[in-house]
Amino acid sequence: MKITKNVFSFRALRCSSRSSWFTLLVRKKVPYSFVLTGATAFLCAVASMPARAQSAAGTETQNEIIERQILPQLEGLFRKLIAEKRDVTIDGTKAFSGDDHFLPGKVALGLAHVLINTPQSDPRFATYLAGYREIADLTVDDVNETWGVYYYMSALNKLRKADLLDEAIRPETLARLRQKLDWRPFVRVPEFTLVNLPTNYYGVAFSIARLRMLMGWEDDAGSRRLLQ
């Protein structure tokens, strides 16, 4: 398995206050609820770490830590979602309550890491591929805003680069995602001003615009303007 250090663009923007989350995850068993709401934040923290990191058990590479501690928990969550779908409960709480407006993106990105890092020769791969399609269909019309859009676009771009996009997302679902996963709902155009959000959301909007360009969904005009 290979996880590159540059997992996220604008990682410094989002990771500067989260280094303590890494220590928490390394030293303690992580409950599913933390994986569901914090997996992306953890991966963000890992992305800002040096190539080698100290853990309670000794010195391990960040890839080893992810592979040993985080991916197995994401995999367990994946299987739980496949089995229970929208009825899934985690630590006694319904996951799809509508309270988390970033949730579809968090789920898409966390599960994309599991799918991409499961060898296609592994018997689990076909199950995870079908499960990813089902979960994408399940959440396509759920509320997903700003950071959630960025997380989902990151997931789609990773699937594209792994040559799994067409298999992991049904064409009609992908067409719906192309319509929904956009930066314009929180940026006024042509003024390019944020809609009641702090200025760091220009970074979120830029990242979404750039990922849409990489996906072939728009040209670079929006991202260039947002960068000014």
C-alpha positions as MATLAB code, in Angstrom:
seq = 'MKITKNVFSFRALRCSSRSSWFTLLVRKKVPYSFVLTGATAFLCAVASMPARAQSAAGTETQNEIIERQILPQLEGLFRKLIAEKRDVTIDGTKAFSGDDHFLPGKVALGLAHVLINTPQSDPRFATYLAGYREIADLTVDDVNETWGVYYYMSALNKLRKADLLDEAIRPETLARLRQKLDWRPFVRVPEFTLVNLPTNYYGVAFSIARLRMLMGWEDDAGSRRLLQ';
ca = [
       0.000    0.000    0.000;
       1.227    3.463   -0.833;
      -0.163    6.631    0.748;
       1.577    9.724   -0.560;
       2.329   12.583    1.820;
       0.505   15.090   -0.350;
      -2.900   13.577    0.322;
      -4.634   16.940    0.435;
      -4.109   20.272   -1.208;
      -4.319   23.159    1.256;
      -3.359   20.654    3.961;
      -1.672   23.330    6.096;
      -4.907   25.294    6.064;
      -6.792   22.433    7.636;
      -4.228   20.486    9.609;
      -2.491   23.064   11.758;
      -4.697   22.507   14.815;
      -5.143   18.737   14.536;
      -1.801   17.180   15.373;
      -3.094   15.993   18.770;
      -5.683   13.823   16.974;
      -2.858   11.669   15.635;
      -1.566   10.935   19.149;
      -5.085   10.023   20.265;
      -5.523    7.566   17.408;
      -2.138    5.917   17.833;
      -2.414    5.408   21.591;
      -6.085    4.477   21.926;
      -8.512    2.193   20.157;
     -10.668    4.376   17.922;
     -14.464    3.873   18.116;
     -16.475    3.690   14.891;
     -18.077    7.047   15.629;
     -14.670    8.718   15.535;
     -13.800    6.930   12.315;
     -17.037    8.124   10.724;
     -16.668   11.769   11.697;
     -12.915   12.051   11.978;
     -11.269    9.726    9.463;
     -10.607   12.526    7.028;
      -9.203   14.743    9.749;
      -6.887   11.917   10.786;
      -5.661   11.363    7.239;
      -5.122   15.113    7.037;
      -2.999   15.001   10.183;
      -1.014   12.048    8.828;
      -0.418   13.934    5.577;
       1.367   16.688    7.488;
       3.600   14.274    9.435;
       7.219   13.457    8.589;
       7.939   10.239    6.725;
       8.554    8.391    9.991;
       6.514    8.808   13.147;
       6.842    7.687   16.772;
       4.066    5.520   18.179;
       3.560    3.929   21.558;
       4.825    0.634   20.162;
       7.971    2.104   18.605;
       8.966    3.756   15.378;
       6.692    3.107   12.411;
       6.234    4.755    9.066;
       3.012    6.642    8.583;
       1.987    4.062    5.958;
       2.435    1.277    8.525;
       0.339    3.138   11.086;
      -2.461    3.737    8.581;
      -2.340    0.145    7.364;
      -2.265   -1.384   10.868;
      -4.671    0.864   12.763;
      -6.877    2.972   10.512;
      -7.660    0.967    7.370;
      -8.942   -2.039    9.369;
     -11.393    0.231   11.201;
     -12.504    1.874    7.979;
     -12.923   -1.595    6.513;
     -15.111   -2.603    9.452;
     -17.212    0.510    8.934;
     -17.489   -0.287    5.222;
     -18.856   -3.764    5.966;
     -21.281   -2.315    8.509;
     -22.575    0.236    6.013;
     -22.987   -2.411    3.314;
     -25.016   -4.565    5.695;
     -27.148   -1.914    7.417;
     -27.167    0.932    4.871;
     -29.202    3.953    6.009;
     -30.236    2.181    9.209;
     -26.650    1.932   10.412;
     -26.159    2.918   14.042;
     -22.787    3.626   15.580;
     -22.327    3.738   19.346;
     -26.105    3.784   19.647;
     -26.584    6.785   17.347;
     -28.048    6.759   13.850;
     -25.287    7.810   11.470;
     -27.593    9.230    8.811;
     -29.507   11.588   11.088;
     -28.930   14.611    8.862;
     -26.954   16.476   11.523;
     -23.591   16.212    9.746;
     -23.653   18.238    6.527;
     -20.254   16.842    5.481;
     -21.114   13.171    6.028;
     -21.562   11.933    2.421;
     -18.144   13.321    1.526;
     -16.483   11.834    4.607;
     -17.984    8.437    3.862;
     -17.032    8.580    0.174;
     -13.409    9.487    0.917;
     -12.873    7.042    3.766;
     -14.364    4.149    1.820;
     -12.449    5.095   -1.327;
      -9.224    4.535    0.601;
     -10.409    1.048    1.561;
     -11.476    0.181   -1.988;
      -8.308    1.494   -3.621;
      -6.061   -0.296   -1.123;
      -7.815   -3.645   -1.491;
      -6.090   -5.721   -4.204;
      -8.415   -6.586   -7.056;
      -7.375  -10.222   -6.648;
      -8.710  -10.158   -3.069;
     -12.175  -11.783   -2.764;
     -13.313   -8.746   -0.745;
     -12.723   -6.374   -3.653;
     -15.890   -7.284   -5.585;
     -17.972   -6.887   -2.418;
     -16.445   -3.492   -1.653;
     -16.868   -2.323   -5.249;
     -20.553   -3.219   -5.272;
     -20.936   -1.751   -1.803;
     -19.368    1.532   -2.882;
     -21.889    1.797   -5.727;
     -24.766    1.138   -3.330;
     -23.595    3.704   -0.773;
     -23.041    6.316   -3.496;
     -26.618    5.732   -4.683;
     -27.853    5.866   -1.099;
     -26.273    9.230   -0.257;
     -26.342   11.054   -3.598;
     -29.261   13.287   -2.615;
     -28.253   13.790    1.031;
     -27.165   17.221    2.233;
     -23.445   17.638    1.557;
     -21.885   21.075    1.856;
     -18.506   22.848    1.482;
     -15.945   20.529    3.156;
     -18.169   17.554    2.360;
     -18.118   18.527   -1.314;
     -14.324   18.746   -1.197;
     -14.052   15.328    0.483;
     -16.358   13.748   -2.110;
     -14.499   15.344   -5.029;
     -11.232   14.056   -3.550;
     -12.728   10.571   -3.410;
     -13.899   10.707   -7.022;
     -10.525   11.946   -8.223;
      -8.737    9.150   -6.371;
     -11.074    6.603   -7.941;
     -10.446    8.172  -11.362;
      -6.677    7.921  -10.942;
      -7.043    4.297   -9.821;
      -9.160    3.526  -12.936;
     -12.072    2.561  -10.691;
     -14.442    5.487  -11.177;
     -16.648    3.944  -13.855;
     -16.996    0.735  -11.852;
     -17.492    2.364   -8.454;
     -20.131    4.943   -9.461;
     -23.115    4.292  -11.726;
     -23.368    6.715  -14.692;
     -26.635    8.249  -13.524;
     -25.268    8.712  -10.000;
     -22.083   10.289  -11.337;
     -24.147   12.686  -13.456;
     -26.059   13.721  -10.334;
     -22.820   14.167   -8.385;
     -21.393   16.312  -11.170;
     -24.355   18.615  -10.740;
     -24.251   18.698   -6.934;
     -20.532   18.719   -6.117;
     -19.788   22.348   -6.896;
     -18.204   25.391   -5.258;
     -20.739   27.885   -6.600;
     -23.442   27.295   -3.950;
     -21.217   29.056   -1.404;
     -19.434   31.528   -3.704;
     -21.270   34.392   -5.389;
     -20.505   34.655   -9.100;
     -19.432   36.896  -10.806;
     -18.424   38.748   -7.623;
     -16.474   35.729   -6.280;
     -17.403   36.558   -2.694;
     -18.202   33.966   -0.057;
     -21.775   33.440    1.124;
     -21.611   34.093    4.890;
     -18.437   32.056    5.397;
     -14.939   32.862    6.745;
     -12.158   33.578    4.289;
     -10.506   30.150    4.607;
     -13.414   28.811    2.554;
     -11.794   30.360   -0.511;
      -9.303   27.504   -0.141;
     -12.122   24.981   -0.024;
     -13.753   26.521   -3.098;
     -10.441   26.577   -4.983;
      -9.762   22.919   -4.171;
     -13.224   21.892   -5.382;
     -12.816   23.923   -8.574;
      -9.396   22.393   -9.238;
     -10.696   18.871   -8.659;
     -13.642   19.532  -10.981;
     -11.125   20.606  -13.604;
      -9.099   17.407  -13.096;
     -12.309   15.424  -13.490;
     -13.006   17.216  -16.779;
     -16.141   18.861  -15.381;
     -15.066   22.474  -15.937;
     -12.142   24.503  -17.218;
      -9.609   26.288  -15.023;
     -11.281   29.709  -15.142;
     -13.009   29.328  -11.785;
      -9.984   28.013   -9.916;
      -7.735   30.724  -11.358;
     -10.195   33.413  -10.310;
     -10.564   31.952   -6.800;
      -6.798   31.931   -6.400;
      -6.503   35.687   -6.958;
];
